[in-house]
Amino acid sequence: MLNSPRNTTTNTTTSTRGSGGVAGVADRRVPVAVTAPDPISREGAVSQLRRHPEIDLREESGPGTVALLIEDALDDAALTRLRRIVRSEGSRAVLVIGAIRESELLDVVECGVGAIVWRQEATAHRLVQAVLAASRGDGDLPADLLGRLISQVGTLHRGAAGRPGAPSLGLAPREVDVLRLVAEGLDTGEIAGKLSYSERTVKNVMHGLTTRLHLRNRAHAVAYALREGYI
């Protein structure tokens, strides 16, 4: 489990003059909706952001809104919220997190989250920096997480490249594990038991890969994995 570092140095780049596009943050206020597991955390973030004129606080997320989600750690429910906010509601997301496992990094990125802030670093200055980056569609990850992510992507790339006919990037290892059992005819509950996952995790894995790869259903996903040499 990766925990947030206690001492960090953060640099902020602020636009003083608009460019006529989304990068001109001084030309418009960025709509932001804050979601937190408890009212104290939510009010703390809202009070931090309220002092900044470039932030336009909203009650609900939606298209064109930056959704700032505060979580202690990732679980199935948090990943489901992230997917809903980004894919269904059309928001851009900033994740404020206390701790995150290395294996969860790709899940978060695949949900569409480009900005992550450690909870212990979540000053007003840092939150605004992440929100503005997300509003522009830019990435903003702590340096330690960025290094871990690059390492994971490199590992997937090398693994896929070693398989004849496999694409340079495609399925994550646990996606392959799930699809292999789907191909054997197991249902969601049986797959969860085999892999020691919850049924919701299995469903999230399937939903994530079918959405990312534009696959229609389980059968299509299995056919894709077979064709590309994963199973």
C-alpha positions as CSV (number, residue, x, y, z in Angstrom):
1,M,0.0,0.0,0.0
2,L,1.4,3.4,-1.0
3,N,0.7,6.0,1.6
4,S,0.9,9.8,1.1
5,P,4.3,11.3,1.9
6,R,4.5,13.9,4.7
7,N,6.9,16.3,3.2
8,T,6.5,17.5,-0.4
9,T,7.3,20.5,-2.6
10,T,4.6,21.5,-5.1
11,N,4.9,24.0,-7.9
12,T,1.9,25.7,-9.4
13,T,1.6,27.3,-12.8
14,T,-1.1,29.9,-13.0
15,S,-2.6,31.3,-16.2
16,T,-2.8,35.1,-16.0
17,R,-4.1,35.6,-19.5
18,G,-6.6,33.5,-21.4
19,S,-5.7,31.8,-24.6
20,G,-9.2,31.6,-26.0
21,G,-9.5,27.9,-25.2
22,V,-10.0,25.7,-22.1
23,A,-6.4,26.5,-21.0
24,G,-7.3,30.1,-20.3
25,V,-8.4,29.5,-16.7
26,A,-8.4,33.3,-15.9
27,D,-11.1,33.8,-18.6
28,R,-13.7,31.6,-16.9
29,R,-14.6,30.0,-13.6
30,V,-14.2,26.2,-13.4
31,P,-17.3,24.4,-12.1
32,V,-16.4,22.0,-9.3
33,A,-18.5,19.5,-7.4
34,V,-17.0,18.0,-4.2
35,T,-17.9,14.4,-3.1
36,A,-16.7,13.0,0.2
37,P,-17.5,10.0,2.5
38,D,-18.4,12.4,5.4
39,P,-19.7,16.0,5.8
40,I,-16.6,17.2,7.6
41,S,-14.2,16.2,4.8
42,R,-16.6,17.7,2.2
43,E,-16.9,21.0,4.0
44,G,-13.2,21.2,4.5
45,A,-12.5,20.9,0.8
46,V,-15.4,23.3,-0.1
47,S,-14.0,25.9,2.3
48,Q,-10.6,25.5,0.8
49,L,-11.9,26.0,-2.7
50,R,-14.4,28.7,-1.9
51,R,-11.6,31.3,-1.4
52,H,-10.4,31.1,-5.0
53,P,-12.3,33.2,-7.5
54,E,-11.5,30.8,-10.4
55,I,-13.5,28.1,-8.7
56,D,-17.3,27.9,-9.2
57,L,-18.7,25.4,-6.6
58,R,-21.6,23.3,-7.7
59,E,-23.8,20.8,-5.9
60,E,-23.7,18.1,-8.6
61,S,-21.2,17.0,-11.2
62,G,-22.0,16.8,-14.9
63,P,-20.6,17.6,-18.3
64,G,-18.0,20.3,-18.2
65,T,-17.7,19.9,-14.4
66,V,-14.6,18.9,-12.4
67,A,-15.6,16.3,-9.8
68,L,-13.3,16.3,-6.8
69,L,-13.7,13.0,-5.0
70,I,-12.3,12.5,-1.5
71,E,-11.6,8.9,-0.4
72,D,-9.5,7.3,2.4
73,A,-8.7,4.3,0.2
74,L,-10.1,2.7,-3.0
75,D,-12.7,0.0,-2.9
76,D,-15.2,-1.3,-5.4
77,A,-17.7,1.4,-4.5
78,A,-15.2,4.2,-5.0
79,L,-14.2,2.8,-8.4
80,T,-17.8,2.5,-9.4
81,R,-18.3,6.2,-8.4
82,L,-15.3,7.2,-10.5
83,R,-16.5,5.4,-13.6
84,R,-20.0,6.8,-13.2
85,I,-18.8,10.4,-12.8
86,V,-16.4,10.3,-15.7
87,R,-18.1,8.0,-18.2
88,S,-21.8,8.5,-17.5
89,E,-21.9,12.0,-16.2
90,G,-19.1,13.4,-18.5
91,S,-17.1,15.1,-15.7
92,R,-13.4,15.3,-15.3
93,A,-12.2,13.9,-12.0
94,V,-9.7,14.8,-9.3
95,L,-9.1,12.0,-6.8
96,V,-8.0,13.0,-3.2
97,I,-6.9,9.8,-1.6
98,G,-5.2,8.7,1.6
99,A,-3.6,5.5,0.3
100,I,-3.6,3.5,-2.9
101,R,-2.3,0.1,-3.8
102,E,0.1,-0.2,-6.7
103,S,-2.4,-2.7,-8.3
104,E,-5.1,0.0,-8.2
105,L,-3.2,2.7,-10.1
106,L,-4.1,1.4,-13.6
107,D,-7.7,0.9,-12.5
108,V,-7.9,4.6,-11.5
109,V,-6.3,5.8,-14.7
110,E,-8.6,3.5,-16.8
111,C,-11.6,5.2,-15.0
112,G,-10.5,8.4,-16.6
113,V,-8.8,10.1,-13.6
114,G,-5.9,12.3,-14.6
115,A,-5.3,14.1,-11.3
116,I,-4.5,12.6,-7.9
117,V,-3.7,14.4,-4.7
118,W,-2.6,12.8,-1.4
119,R,-5.0,13.7,1.4
120,Q,-2.1,14.9,3.6
121,E,-1.1,17.3,0.8
122,A,-4.6,18.6,0.1
123,T,-4.0,22.3,0.8
124,A,-6.1,24.9,-1.0
125,H,-3.1,25.6,-3.2
126,R,-2.7,22.0,-4.2
127,L,-6.4,21.3,-4.7
128,V,-6.8,24.3,-7.0
129,Q,-3.7,23.2,-9.0
130,A,-5.2,19.8,-9.5
131,V,-8.6,21.1,-10.4
132,L,-7.2,23.5,-13.0
133,A,-5.1,20.7,-14.5
134,A,-8.1,18.4,-14.7
135,S,-10.2,21.2,-16.3
136,R,-7.6,21.5,-19.1
137,G,-7.5,17.7,-19.5
138,D,-3.9,17.6,-18.2
139,G,-2.4,15.0,-15.9
140,D,-1.4,15.9,-12.3
141,L,0.0,13.0,-10.3
142,P,2.3,12.9,-7.3
143,A,5.9,12.1,-8.4
144,D,6.0,8.8,-6.5
145,L,2.7,7.6,-8.1
146,L,3.8,8.7,-11.6
147,G,7.0,6.6,-11.3
148,R,4.9,3.6,-10.2
149,L,2.5,4.1,-13.1
150,I,5.3,4.3,-15.6
151,S,6.8,1.1,-14.2
152,Q,3.5,-0.7,-14.4
153,V,2.8,0.4,-18.0
154,G,6.3,-0.6,-19.0
155,T,5.8,-4.1,-17.5
156,L,2.5,-4.6,-19.4
157,H,4.1,-3.4,-22.6
158,R,7.0,-5.8,-22.3
159,G,4.7,-8.7,-21.4
160,A,2.3,-8.1,-24.3
161,A,5.2,-7.5,-26.7
162,G,6.5,-11.0,-25.9
163,R,3.3,-12.7,-27.0
164,P,3.0,-13.5,-30.7
165,G,0.2,-11.4,-32.2
166,A,-0.5,-9.5,-29.0
167,P,-0.9,-5.7,-29.1
168,S,1.7,-3.5,-27.4
169,L,-0.9,-2.5,-24.8
170,G,-4.2,-4.1,-24.0
171,L,-5.4,-6.3,-21.1
172,A,-4.2,-6.0,-17.5
173,P,-3.2,-9.3,-15.8
174,R,-6.3,-9.5,-13.7
175,E,-8.5,-8.8,-16.8
176,V,-6.8,-11.8,-18.4
177,D,-7.4,-13.9,-15.3
178,V,-11.1,-13.0,-15.4
179,L,-11.5,-13.6,-19.1
180,R,-9.8,-17.0,-18.9
181,L,-12.4,-18.1,-16.5
182,V,-15.2,-16.6,-18.5
183,A,-13.9,-18.6,-21.5
184,E,-14.2,-21.8,-19.3
185,G,-17.9,-21.1,-18.7
186,L,-17.8,-19.9,-15.1
187,D,-20.3,-17.3,-13.9
188,T,-19.6,-14.2,-11.9
189,G,-19.9,-15.9,-8.5
190,E,-17.6,-18.8,-9.5
191,I,-15.0,-16.4,-11.0
192,A,-15.0,-14.4,-7.8
193,G,-14.5,-17.5,-5.7
194,K,-11.6,-18.7,-7.9
195,L,-9.8,-15.4,-7.8
196,S,-10.7,-14.4,-4.2
197,Y,-12.4,-11.3,-5.5
198,S,-15.9,-9.9,-4.7
199,E,-18.5,-10.4,-7.3
200,R,-18.6,-6.6,-7.7
201,T,-14.9,-6.6,-8.5
202,V,-15.4,-9.2,-11.2
203,K,-18.3,-7.1,-12.7
204,N,-16.1,-3.9,-12.5
205,V,-13.2,-5.7,-14.3
206,M,-15.5,-6.8,-17.1
207,H,-17.2,-3.5,-17.4
208,G,-13.9,-1.7,-17.5
209,L,-12.3,-3.7,-20.2
210,T,-15.5,-3.9,-22.4
211,T,-15.9,-0.1,-22.2
212,R,-12.2,0.6,-22.8
213,L,-11.9,-1.7,-25.8
214,H,-15.4,-1.0,-27.1
215,L,-16.5,-4.7,-26.8
216,R,-20.2,-5.5,-26.8
217,N,-20.4,-8.3,-24.2
218,R,-18.5,-11.1,-22.5
219,A,-18.4,-13.3,-25.6
220,H,-16.9,-10.4,-27.6
221,A,-14.4,-9.9,-24.9
222,V,-13.4,-13.5,-24.9
223,A,-13.1,-13.5,-28.7
224,Y,-10.9,-10.4,-28.5
225,A,-8.6,-12.1,-25.9
226,L,-8.3,-15.2,-28.0
227,R,-7.6,-13.3,-31.2
228,E,-4.9,-11.2,-29.6
229,G,-3.2,-14.1,-27.9
230,Y,-4.0,-13.4,-24.3
231,I,-5.8,-16.7,-23.5
